[in-house]
Amino acid sequence: MTTYTCSVGCGMKVNGLTCGTCGKELVHDTINKDDGSSVHIAKCPDNCGKIKSPMCCGSDMDHS
């Protein structure tokens, strides 16, 4: 299970993001944008879709 933790340090944690279509747990991934930067995402392993990874305190949360 992927756990997202606040990268700023407030202690907030998020566990168990699941796809509302198929019910499978979302997995962490990264996509590369046209400008060369990357964005952290959580995606469905069955390709139902993807979302921007969680944020806390204005920053992307770290994943484990």
PQR file of N, CA, C, O and H, with PARSE charges and radii, in Angstrom:
ATOM      1  N   MET A   1       0.849  -1.187   0.000 -0.4000 1.5000
ATOM      2  CA  MET A   1       0.000   0.000   0.000 -0.0000 2.0000
ATOM      3  C   MET A   1       0.886   1.237   0.000  0.5500 1.7000
ATOM      4  O   MET A   1       1.804   1.355   0.811 -0.5500 1.4000
ATOM      5  N   THR A   2       0.606   2.147  -0.905 -0.4000 1.5000
ATOM      6  CA  THR A   2       1.358   3.399  -0.975 -0.0000 2.0000
ATOM      7  C   THR A   2       0.890   4.342   0.123  0.5500 1.7000
ATOM      8  O   THR A   2      -0.308   4.554   0.312 -0.5500 1.4000
ATOM      9  H   THR A   2      -0.140   2.051  -1.564  0.4000 1.0000
ATOM     10  N   THR A   3       1.849   4.902   0.839 -0.4000 1.5000
ATOM     11  CA  THR A   3       1.571   5.910   1.852 -0.0000 2.0000
ATOM     12  C   THR A   3       2.171   7.223   1.388  0.5500 1.7000
ATOM     13  O   THR A   3       3.349   7.284   1.035 -0.5500 1.4000
ATOM     14  H   THR A   3       2.822   4.731   0.685  0.4000 1.0000
ATOM     15  N   TYR A   4       1.366   8.267   1.388 -0.4000 1.5000
ATOM     16  CA  TYR A   4       1.848   9.611   1.070 -0.0000 2.0000
ATOM     17  C   TYR A   4       2.003  10.366   2.389  0.5500 1.7000
ATOM     18  O   TYR A   4       1.104  10.342   3.229 -0.5500 1.4000
ATOM     19  H   TYR A   4       0.409   8.217   1.674  0.4000 1.0000
ATOM     20  N   THR A   5       3.147  11.037   2.570 -0.4000 1.5000
ATOM     21  CA  THR A   5       3.459  11.767   3.795 -0.0000 2.0000
ATOM     22  C   THR A   5       3.805  13.209   3.446  0.5500 1.7000
ATOM     23  O   THR A   5       4.458  13.467   2.435 -0.5500 1.4000
ATOM     24  H   THR A   5       3.877  11.056   1.887  0.4000 1.0000
ATOM     25  N   CYS A   6       3.371  14.142   4.278 -0.4000 1.5000
ATOM     26  CA  CYS A   6       3.647  15.557   4.041 -0.0000 2.0000
ATOM     27  C   CYS A   6       5.152  15.787   3.958  0.5500 1.7000
ATOM     28  O   CYS A   6       5.895  15.435   4.873 -0.5500 1.4000
ATOM     29  H   CYS A   6       2.841  13.933   5.100  0.4000 1.0000
ATOM     30  N   SER A   7       5.593  16.384   2.847 -0.4000 1.5000
ATOM     31  CA  SER A   7       7.022  16.646   2.651 -0.0000 2.0000
ATOM     32  C   SER A   7       7.486  17.890   3.398  0.5500 1.7000
ATOM     33  O   SER A   7       8.687  18.123   3.530 -0.5500 1.4000
ATOM     34  H   SER A   7       4.988  16.670   2.103  0.4000 1.0000
ATOM     35  N   VAL A   8       6.539  18.690   3.888 -0.4000 1.5000
ATOM     36  CA  VAL A   8       6.887  19.897   4.636 -0.0000 2.0000
ATOM     37  C   VAL A   8       7.107  19.564   6.110  0.5500 1.7000
ATOM     38  O   VAL A   8       7.897  20.218   6.791 -0.5500 1.4000
ATOM     39  H   VAL A   8       5.563  18.500   3.781  0.4000 1.0000
ATOM     40  N   GLY A   9       6.401  18.540   6.598 -0.4000 1.5000
ATOM     41  CA  GLY A   9       6.650  18.091   7.965 -0.0000 2.0000
ATOM     42  C   GLY A   9       5.521  18.266   8.950  0.5500 1.7000
ATOM     43  O   GLY A   9       5.763  18.201  10.155 -0.5500 1.4000
ATOM     44  H   GLY A   9       5.760  18.008   6.046  0.4000 1.0000
ATOM     45  N   CYS A  10       4.282  18.488   8.494 -0.4000 1.5000
ATOM     46  CA  CYS A  10       3.181  18.651   9.439 -0.0000 2.0000
ATOM     47  C   CYS A  10       2.716  17.313  10.013  0.5500 1.7000
ATOM     48  O   CYS A  10       1.983  17.278  11.001 -0.5500 1.4000
ATOM     49  H   CYS A  10       4.086  18.541   7.515  0.4000 1.0000
ATOM     50  N   GLY A  11       3.153  16.196   9.380 -0.4000 1.5000
ATOM     51  CA  GLY A  11       2.805  14.877   9.886 -0.0000 2.0000
ATOM     52  C   GLY A  11       1.609  14.222   9.216  0.5500 1.7000
ATOM     53  O   GLY A  11       1.295  13.072   9.521 -0.5500 1.4000
ATOM     54  H   GLY A  11       3.749  16.224   8.578  0.4000 1.0000
ATOM     55  N   MET A  12       0.934  14.921   8.313 -0.4000 1.5000
ATOM     56  CA  MET A  12      -0.224  14.352   7.624 -0.0000 2.0000
ATOM     57  C   MET A  12       0.213  13.181   6.761  0.5500 1.7000
ATOM     58  O   MET A  12       1.225  13.253   6.064 -0.5500 1.4000
ATOM     59  H   MET A  12       1.189  15.855   8.066  0.4000 1.0000
ATOM     60  N   LYS A  13      -0.574  12.079   6.814 -0.4000 1.5000
ATOM     61  CA  LYS A  13      -0.323  10.901   5.981 -0.0000 2.0000
ATOM     62  C   LYS A  13      -1.628  10.473   5.324  0.5500 1.7000
ATOM     63  O   LYS A  13      -2.708  10.638   5.891 -0.5500 1.4000
ATOM     64  H   LYS A  13      -1.396  12.020   7.381  0.4000 1.0000
ATOM     65  N   VAL A  14      -1.512   9.916   4.109 -0.4000 1.5000
ATOM     66  CA  VAL A  14      -2.662   9.399   3.378 -0.0000 2.0000
ATOM     67  C   VAL A  14      -2.322   7.980   2.939  0.5500 1.7000
ATOM     68  O   VAL A  14      -1.245   7.741   2.393 -0.5500 1.4000
ATOM     69  H   VAL A  14      -0.635   9.782   3.648  0.4000 1.0000
ATOM     70  N   ASN A  15      -3.235   7.036   3.174 -0.4000 1.5000
ATOM     71  CA  ASN A  15      -3.063   5.641   2.759 -0.0000 2.0000
ATOM     72  C   ASN A  15      -4.231   5.209   1.897  0.5500 1.7000
ATOM     73  O   ASN A  15      -5.347   5.707   2.047 -0.5500 1.4000
ATOM     74  H   ASN A  15      -4.110   7.231   3.618  0.4000 1.0000
ATOM     75  N   GLY A  16      -3.965   4.275   0.989 -0.4000 1.5000
ATOM     76  CA  GLY A  16      -5.009   3.539   0.314 -0.0000 2.0000
ATOM     77  C   GLY A  16      -5.886   4.294  -0.657  0.5500 1.7000
ATOM     78  O   GLY A  16      -7.110   4.196  -0.570 -0.5500 1.4000
ATOM     79  H   GLY A  16      -3.058   3.871   0.867  0.4000 1.0000
ATOM     80  N   LEU A  17      -5.311   5.038  -1.572 -0.4000 1.5000
ATOM     81  CA  LEU A  17      -6.113   5.661  -2.627 -0.0000 2.0000
ATOM     82  C   LEU A  17      -6.579   4.568  -3.578  0.5500 1.7000
ATOM     83  O   LEU A  17      -5.763   3.778  -4.053 -0.5500 1.4000
ATOM     84  H   LEU A  17      -4.316   5.117  -1.642  0.4000 1.0000
ATOM     85  N   THR A  18      -7.869   4.509  -3.862 -0.4000 1.5000
ATOM     86  CA  THR A  18      -8.395   3.476  -4.748 -0.0000 2.0000
ATOM     87  C   THR A  18      -9.166   4.080  -5.913  0.5500 1.7000
ATOM     88  O   THR A  18      -9.711   5.180  -5.818 -0.5500 1.4000
ATOM     89  H   THR A  18      -8.532   5.150  -3.476  0.4000 1.0000
ATOM     90  N   CYS A  19      -9.201   3.333  -7.016 -0.4000 1.5000
ATOM     91  CA  CYS A  19      -9.932   3.732  -8.209 -0.0000 2.0000
ATOM     92  C   CYS A  19     -11.426   3.553  -7.964  0.5500 1.7000
ATOM     93  O   CYS A  19     -11.860   2.493  -7.513 -0.5500 1.4000
ATOM     94  H   CYS A  19      -8.758   2.439  -7.093  0.4000 1.0000
ATOM     95  N   GLY A  20     -12.198   4.564  -8.254 -0.4000 1.5000
ATOM     96  CA  GLY A  20     -13.641   4.491  -8.086 -0.0000 2.0000
ATOM     97  C   GLY A  20     -14.330   3.665  -9.151  0.5500 1.7000
ATOM     98  O   GLY A  20     -15.493   3.298  -8.991 -0.5500 1.4000
ATOM     99  H   GLY A  20     -11.846   5.425  -8.620  0.4000 1.0000
ATOM    100  N   THR A  21     -13.629   3.365 -10.243 -0.4000 1.5000
ATOM    101  CA  THR A  21     -14.211   2.573 -11.321 -0.0000 2.0000
ATOM    102  C   THR A  21     -14.038   1.070 -11.084  0.5500 1.7000
ATOM    103  O   THR A  21     -15.005   0.310 -11.139 -0.5500 1.4000
ATOM    104  H   THR A  21     -12.684   3.664 -10.374  0.4000 1.0000
ATOM    105  N   CYS A  22     -12.793   0.649 -10.818 -0.4000 1.5000
ATOM    106  CA  CYS A  22     -12.529  -0.790 -10.677 -0.0000 2.0000
ATOM    107  C   CYS A  22     -12.221  -1.225  -9.248  0.5500 1.7000
ATOM    108  O   CYS A  22     -12.221  -2.421  -8.955 -0.5500 1.4000
ATOM    109  H   CYS A  22     -12.008   1.267 -10.773  0.4000 1.0000
ATOM    110  N   GLY A  23     -11.957  -0.265  -8.351 -0.4000 1.5000
ATOM    111  CA  GLY A  23     -11.701  -0.587  -6.955 -0.0000 2.0000
ATOM    112  C   GLY A  23     -10.266  -0.960  -6.624  0.5500 1.7000
ATOM    113  O   GLY A  23      -9.964  -1.261  -5.469 -0.5500 1.4000
ATOM    114  H   GLY A  23     -11.957   0.707  -8.590  0.4000 1.0000
ATOM    115  N   LYS A  24      -9.368  -0.947  -7.616 -0.4000 1.5000
ATOM    116  CA  LYS A  24      -7.970  -1.289  -7.351 -0.0000 2.0000
ATOM    117  C   LYS A  24      -7.232  -0.098  -6.747  0.5500 1.7000
ATOM    118  O   LYS A  24      -7.588   1.060  -6.960 -0.5500 1.4000
ATOM    119  H   LYS A  24      -9.613  -0.703  -8.554  0.4000 1.0000
ATOM    120  N   GLU A  25      -6.183  -0.431  -5.981 -0.4000 1.5000
ATOM    121  CA  GLU A  25      -5.377   0.618  -5.359 -0.0000 2.0000
ATOM    122  C   GLU A  25      -4.556   1.350  -6.421  0.5500 1.7000
ATOM    123  O   GLU A  25      -3.956   0.726  -7.296 -0.5500 1.4000
ATOM    124  H   GLU A  25      -5.894  -1.372  -5.807  0.4000 1.0000
ATOM    125  N   LEU A  26      -4.539   2.682  -6.331 -0.4000 1.5000
ATOM    126  CA  LEU A  26      -3.740   3.492  -7.243 -0.0000 2.0000
ATOM    127  C   LEU A  26      -2.259   3.316  -6.931  0.5500 1.7000
ATOM    128  O   LEU A  26      -1.880   3.126  -5.776 -0.5500 1.4000
ATOM    129  H   LEU A  26      -5.027   3.189  -5.620  0.4000 1.0000
ATOM    130  N   VAL A  27      -1.429   3.379  -7.961 -0.4000 1.5000
ATOM    131  CA  VAL A  27       0.018   3.239  -7.801 -0.0000 2.0000
ATOM    132  C   VAL A  27       0.698   4.556  -8.157  0.5500 1.7000
ATOM    133  O   VAL A  27       0.221   5.309  -9.007 -0.5500 1.4000
ATOM    134  H   VAL A  27      -1.737   3.533  -8.900  0.4000 1.0000
ATOM    135  N   HIS A  28       1.817   4.820  -7.496 -0.4000 1.5000
ATOM    136  CA  HIS A  28       2.561   6.044  -7.728 -0.0000 2.0000
ATOM    137  C   HIS A  28       3.309   5.949  -9.055  0.5500 1.7000
ATOM    138  O   HIS A  28       3.813   4.889  -9.425 -0.5500 1.4000
ATOM    139  H   HIS A  28       2.204   4.209  -6.805  0.4000 1.0000
ATOM    140  N   ASP A  29       3.371   7.073  -9.761 -0.4000 1.5000
ATOM    141  CA  ASP A  29       4.127   7.149 -11.009 -0.0000 2.0000
ATOM    142  C   ASP A  29       4.509   8.600 -11.242  0.5500 1.7000
ATOM    143  O   ASP A  29       4.107   9.485 -10.486 -0.5500 1.4000
ATOM    144  H   ASP A  29       2.962   7.934  -9.460  0.4000 1.0000
ATOM    145  N   THR A  30       5.274   8.837 -12.273 -0.4000 1.5000
ATOM    146  CA  THR A  30       5.702  10.178 -12.659 -0.0000 2.0000
ATOM    147  C   THR A  30       5.490  10.343 -14.153  0.5500 1.7000
ATOM    148  O   THR A  30       5.765   9.427 -14.928 -0.5500 1.4000
ATOM    149  H   THR A  30       5.601   8.118 -12.886  0.4000 1.0000
ATOM    150  N   ILE A  31       5.000  11.510 -14.561 -0.4000 1.5000
ATOM    151  CA  ILE A  31       4.904  11.803 -15.990 -0.0000 2.0000
ATOM    152  C   ILE A  31       5.808  12.998 -16.297  0.5500 1.7000
ATOM    153  O   ILE A  31       6.017  13.869 -15.452 -0.5500 1.4000
ATOM    154  H   ILE A  31       4.776  12.254 -13.932  0.4000 1.0000
ATOM    155  N   ASN A  32       6.333  13.020 -17.509 -0.4000 1.5000
ATOM    156  CA  ASN A  32       7.197  14.117 -17.946 -0.0000 2.0000
ATOM    157  C   ASN A  32       6.392  15.065 -18.813  0.5500 1.7000
ATOM    158  O   ASN A  32       5.713  14.649 -19.752 -0.5500 1.4000
ATOM    159  H   ASN A  32       6.164  12.312 -18.195  0.4000 1.0000
ATOM    160  N   LYS A  33       6.479  16.357 -18.482 -0.4000 1.5000
ATOM    161  CA  LYS A  33       5.772  17.383 -19.242 -0.0000 2.0000
ATOM    162  C   LYS A  33       6.613  17.827 -20.429  0.5500 1.7000
ATOM    163  O   LYS A  33       7.811  17.549 -20.488 -0.5500 1.4000
ATOM    164  H   LYS A  33       7.030  16.695 -17.720  0.4000 1.0000
ATOM    165  N   ASP A  34       5.987  18.516 -21.372 -0.4000 1.5000
ATOM    166  CA  ASP A  34       6.666  18.986 -22.578 -0.0000 2.0000
ATOM    167  C   ASP A  34       7.841  19.912 -22.270  0.5500 1.7000
ATOM    168  O   ASP A  34       8.804  19.970 -23.034 -0.5500 1.4000
ATOM    169  H   ASP A  34       5.014  18.741 -21.325  0.4000 1.0000
ATOM    170  N   ASP A  35       7.762  20.643 -21.143 -0.4000 1.5000
ATOM    171  CA  ASP A  35       8.845  21.573 -20.793 -0.0000 2.0000
ATOM    172  C   ASP A  35      10.010  20.886 -20.085  0.5500 1.7000
ATOM    173  O   ASP A  35      10.958  21.551 -19.668 -0.5500 1.4000
ATOM    174  H   ASP A  35       6.980  20.596 -20.522  0.4000 1.0000
ATOM    175  N   GLY A  36       9.947  19.549 -19.944 -0.4000 1.5000
ATOM    176  CA  GLY A  36      11.028  18.795 -19.321 -0.0000 2.0000
ATOM    177  C   GLY A  36      10.855  18.546 -17.831  0.5500 1.7000
ATOM    178  O   GLY A  36      11.587  17.744 -17.249 -0.5500 1.4000
ATOM    179  H   GLY A  36       9.177  19.009 -20.283  0.4000 1.0000
ATOM    180  N   SER A  37       9.906  19.215 -17.211 -0.4000 1.5000
ATOM    181  CA  SER A  37       9.666  18.981 -15.780 -0.0000 2.0000
ATOM    182  C   SER A  37       8.827  17.717 -15.602  0.5500 1.7000
ATOM    183  O   SER A  37       8.239  17.209 -16.556 -0.5500 1.4000
ATOM    184  H   SER A  37       9.312  19.866 -17.683  0.4000 1.0000
ATOM    185  N   SER A  38       8.782  17.222 -14.374 -0.4000 1.5000
ATOM    186  CA  SER A  38       8.001  16.019 -14.107 -0.0000 2.0000
ATOM    187  C   SER A  38       6.944  16.300 -13.050  0.5500 1.7000
ATOM    188  O   SER A  38       7.080  17.215 -12.238 -0.5500 1.4000
ATOM    189  H   SER A  38       9.260  17.635 -13.599  0.4000 1.0000
ATOM    190  N   VAL A  39       5.887  15.493 -13.078 -0.4000 1.5000
ATOM    191  CA  VAL A  39       4.769  15.629 -12.156 -0.0000 2.0000
ATOM    192  C   VAL A  39       4.488  14.259 -11.546  0.5500 1.7000
ATOM    193  O   VAL A  39       4.407  13.263 -12.264 -0.5500 1.4000
ATOM    194  H   VAL A  39       5.777  14.750 -13.738  0.4000 1.0000
ATOM    195  N   HIS A  40       4.340  14.208 -10.228 -0.4000 1.5000
ATOM    196  CA  HIS A  40       3.987  12.961  -9.555 -0.0000 2.0000
ATOM    197  C   HIS A  40       2.495  12.727  -9.704  0.5500 1.7000
ATOM    198  O   HIS A  40       1.687  13.642  -9.543 -0.5500 1.4000
ATOM    199  H   HIS A  40       4.406  15.017  -9.644  0.4000 1.0000
ATOM    200  N   ILE A  41       2.139  11.476 -10.016 -0.4000 1.5000
ATOM    201  CA  ILE A  41       0.739  11.120 -10.192 -0.0000 2.0000
ATOM    202  C   ILE A  41       0.436   9.827  -9.439  0.5500 1.7000
ATOM    203  O   ILE A  41       1.343   9.095  -9.044 -0.5500 1.4000
ATOM    204  H   ILE A  41       2.794  10.732 -10.146  0.4000 1.0000
ATOM    205  N   ALA A  42      -0.841   9.564  -9.252 -0.4000 1.5000
ATOM    206  CA  ALA A  42      -1.330   8.274  -8.772 -0.0000 2.0000
ATOM    207  C   ALA A  42      -2.218   7.752  -9.886  0.5500 1.7000
ATOM    208  O   ALA A  42      -3.145   8.438 -10.317 -0.5500 1.4000
ATOM    209  H   ALA A  42      -1.578  10.159  -9.572  0.4000 1.0000
ATOM    210  N   LYS A  43      -1.939   6.525 -10.363 -0.4000 1.5000
ATOM    211  CA  LYS A  43      -2.684   6.016 -11.508 -0.0000 2.0000
ATOM    212  C   LYS A  43      -3.268   4.641 -11.213  0.5500 1.7000
ATOM    213  O   LYS A  43      -2.773   3.899 -10.365 -0.5500 1.4000
ATOM    214  H   LYS A  43      -1.186   5.967 -10.014  0.4000 1.0000
ATOM    215  N   CYS A  44      -4.329   4.329 -11.934 -0.4000 1.5000
ATOM    216  CA  CYS A  44      -4.969   3.032 -11.815 -0.0000 2.0000
ATOM    217  C   CYS A  44      -4.127   2.000 -12.573  0.5500 1.7000
ATOM    218  O   CYS A  44      -3.740   2.254 -13.714 -0.5500 1.4000
ATOM    219  H   CYS A  44      -4.732   4.932 -12.622  0.4000 1.0000
ATOM    220  N   PRO A  45      -3.834   0.841 -11.967 -0.5600 1.5000
ATOM    221  CA  PRO A  45      -3.051  -0.180 -12.670  0.2800 2.0000
ATOM    222  C   PRO A  45      -3.799  -0.776 -13.864  0.5500 1.7000
ATOM    223  O   PRO A  45      -3.178  -1.389 -14.732 -0.5500 1.4000
ATOM    224  N   ASP A  46      -5.127  -0.604 -13.919 -0.4000 1.5000
ATOM    225  CA  ASP A  46      -5.912  -1.093 -15.056 -0.0000 2.0000
ATOM    226  C   ASP A  46      -6.177   0.003 -16.091  0.5500 1.7000
ATOM    227  O   ASP A  46      -7.011  -0.161 -16.982 -0.5500 1.4000
ATOM    228  H   ASP A  46      -5.631  -0.105 -13.214  0.4000 1.0000
ATOM    229  N   ASN A  47      -5.454   1.129 -15.962 -0.4000 1.5000
ATOM    230  CA  ASN A  47      -5.563   2.253 -16.906 -0.0000 2.0000
ATOM    231  C   ASN A  47      -6.939   2.901 -16.946  0.5500 1.7000
ATOM    232  O   ASN A  47      -7.357   3.400 -17.991 -0.5500 1.4000
ATOM    233  H   ASN A  47      -4.777   1.262 -15.238  0.4000 1.0000
ATOM    234  N   CYS A  48      -7.652   2.899 -15.815 -0.4000 1.5000
ATOM    235  CA  CYS A  48      -8.935   3.612 -15.743 -0.0000 2.0000
ATOM    236  C   CYS A  48      -8.707   5.126 -15.755  0.5500 1.7000
ATOM    237  O   CYS A  48      -9.580   5.883 -16.182 -0.5500 1.4000
ATOM    238  H   CYS A  48      -7.312   2.494 -14.966  0.4000 1.0000
ATOM    239  N   GLY A  49      -7.536   5.567 -15.288 -0.4000 1.5000
ATOM    240  CA  GLY A  49      -7.215   6.987 -15.267 -0.0000 2.0000
ATOM    241  C   GLY A  49      -6.078   7.295 -14.317  0.5500 1.7000
ATOM    242  O   GLY A  49      -5.466   6.393 -13.745 -0.5500 1.4000
ATOM    243  H   GLY A  49      -6.827   4.952 -14.941  0.4000 1.0000
ATOM    244  N   LYS A  50      -5.802   8.581 -14.154 -0.4000 1.5000
ATOM    245  CA  LYS A  50      -4.732   9.023 -13.262 -0.0000 2.0000
ATOM    246  C   LYS A  50      -5.095  10.379 -12.689  0.5500 1.7000
ATOM    247  O   LYS A  50      -5.873  11.129 -13.279 -0.5500 1.4000
ATOM    248  H   LYS A  50      -6.300   9.314 -14.618  0.4000 1.0000
ATOM    249  N   ILE A  51      -4.521  10.689 -11.525 -0.4000 1.5000
ATOM    250  CA  ILE A  51      -4.736  11.968 -10.865 -0.0000 2.0000
ATOM    251  C   ILE A  51      -3.393  12.522 -10.411  0.5500 1.7000
ATOM    252  O   ILE A  51      -2.415  11.785 -10.281 -0.5500 1.4000
ATOM    253  H   ILE A  51      -3.889  10.080 -11.046  0.4000 1.0000
ATOM    254  N   LYS A  52      -3.360  13.803 -10.176 -0.4000 1.5000
ATOM    255  CA  LYS A  52      -2.188  14.427  -9.561 -0.0000 2.0000
ATOM    256  C   LYS A  52      -2.040  13.833  -8.177  0.5500 1.7000
ATOM    257  O   LYS A  52      -3.033  13.678  -7.466 -0.5500 1.4000
ATOM    258  H   LYS A  52      -4.154  14.401 -10.282  0.4000 1.0000
ATOM    259  N   SER A  53      -0.826  13.497  -7.780 -0.4000 1.5000
ATOM    260  CA  SER A  53      -0.599  12.955  -6.441 -0.0000 2.0000
ATOM    261  C   SER A  53      -1.023  13.966  -5.381  0.5500 1.7000
ATOM    262  O   SER A  53      -1.061  15.166  -5.651 -0.5500 1.4000
ATOM    263  H   SER A  53      -0.020  13.622  -8.357  0.4000 1.0000
ATOM    264  N   PRO A  54      -1.340  13.492  -4.183 -0.5600 1.5000
ATOM    265  CA  PRO A  54      -1.810  14.385  -3.118  0.2800 2.0000
ATOM    266  C   PRO A  54      -0.797  15.482  -2.769  0.5500 1.7000
ATOM    267  O   PRO A  54       0.413  15.312  -2.917 -0.5500 1.4000
ATOM    268  N   MET A  55      -1.338  16.609  -2.301 -0.4000 1.5000
ATOM    269  CA  MET A  55      -0.523  17.726  -1.836 -0.0000 2.0000
ATOM    270  C   MET A  55      -0.920  18.044  -0.397  0.5500 1.7000
ATOM    271  O   MET A  55      -2.053  17.799   0.015 -0.5500 1.4000
ATOM    272  H   MET A  55      -2.321  16.746  -2.181  0.4000 1.0000
ATOM    273  N   CYS A  56       0.026  18.591   0.357 -0.4000 1.5000
ATOM    274  CA  CYS A  56      -0.232  19.036   1.725 -0.0000 2.0000
ATOM    275  C   CYS A  56       0.684  20.217   2.016  0.5500 1.7000
ATOM    276  O   CYS A  56       1.841  20.230   1.596 -0.5500 1.4000
ATOM    277  H   CYS A  56       0.947  18.790   0.023  0.4000 1.0000
ATOM    278  N   CYS A  57       0.180  21.184   2.717 -0.4000 1.5000
ATOM    279  CA  CYS A  57       0.960  22.385   3.059 -0.0000 2.0000
ATOM    280  C   CYS A  57       1.546  23.054   1.808  0.5500 1.7000
ATOM    281  O   CYS A  57       2.599  23.687   1.874 -0.5500 1.4000
ATOM    282  H   CYS A  57      -0.760  21.174   3.058  0.4000 1.0000
ATOM    283  N   GLY A  58       0.853  22.909   0.665 -0.4000 1.5000
ATOM    284  CA  GLY A  58       1.272  23.563  -0.559 -0.0000 2.0000
ATOM    285  C   GLY A  58       2.351  22.845  -1.339  0.5500 1.7000
ATOM    286  O   GLY A  58       2.860  23.387  -2.320 -0.5500 1.4000
ATOM    287  H   GLY A  58      -0.003  22.395   0.611  0.4000 1.0000
ATOM    288  N   SER A  59       2.720  21.617  -0.923 -0.4000 1.5000
ATOM    289  CA  SER A  59       3.773  20.860  -1.614 -0.0000 2.0000
ATOM    290  C   SER A  59       3.303  19.435  -1.883  0.5500 1.7000
ATOM    291  O   SER A  59       2.417  18.918  -1.202 -0.5500 1.4000
ATOM    292  H   SER A  59       2.306  21.177  -0.126  0.4000 1.0000
ATOM    293  N   ASP A  60       3.927  18.798  -2.911 -0.4000 1.5000
ATOM    294  CA  ASP A  60       3.633  17.398  -3.171 -0.0000 2.0000
ATOM    295  C   ASP A  60       4.001  16.565  -1.943  0.5500 1.7000
ATOM    296  O   ASP A  60       5.020  16.806  -1.295 -0.5500 1.4000
ATOM    297  H   ASP A  60       4.647  19.218  -3.464  0.4000 1.0000
ATOM    298  N   MET A  61       3.155  15.584  -1.637 -0.4000 1.5000
ATOM    299  CA  MET A  61       3.458  14.681  -0.545 -0.0000 2.0000
ATOM    300  C   MET A  61       4.436  13.621  -1.049  0.5500 1.7000
ATOM    301  O   MET A  61       4.362  13.215  -2.209 -0.5500 1.4000
ATOM    302  H   MET A  61       2.327  15.388  -2.163  0.4000 1.0000
ATOM    303  N   ASP A  62       5.359  13.167  -0.180 -0.4000 1.5000
ATOM    304  CA  ASP A  62       6.289  12.103  -0.506 -0.0000 2.0000
ATOM    305  C   ASP A  62       5.558  10.772  -0.478  0.5500 1.7000
ATOM    306  O   ASP A  62       4.594  10.617   0.271 -0.5500 1.4000
ATOM    307  H   ASP A  62       5.419  13.497   0.763  0.4000 1.0000
ATOM    308  N   HIS A  63       5.996   9.808  -1.280 -0.4000 1.5000
ATOM    309  CA  HIS A  63       5.356   8.496  -1.286 -0.0000 2.0000
ATOM    310  C   HIS A  63       6.334   7.425  -0.830  0.5500 1.7000
ATOM    311  O   HIS A  63       7.551   7.574  -0.934 -0.5500 1.4000
ATOM    312  H   HIS A  63       6.779   9.935  -1.889  0.4000 1.0000
ATOM    313  N   SER A  64       5.762   6.342  -0.322 -0.4000 1.5000
ATOM    314  CA  SER A  64       6.579   5.191   0.079 -0.0000 2.0000
ATOM    315  C   SER A  64       5.865   3.917  -0.245  0.5500 1.7000
ATOM    316  O   SER A  64       6.388   2.833   0.015 -0.5500 1.4000
ATOM    317  H   SER A  64       4.773   6.220  -0.237  0.4000 1.0000
TER
END
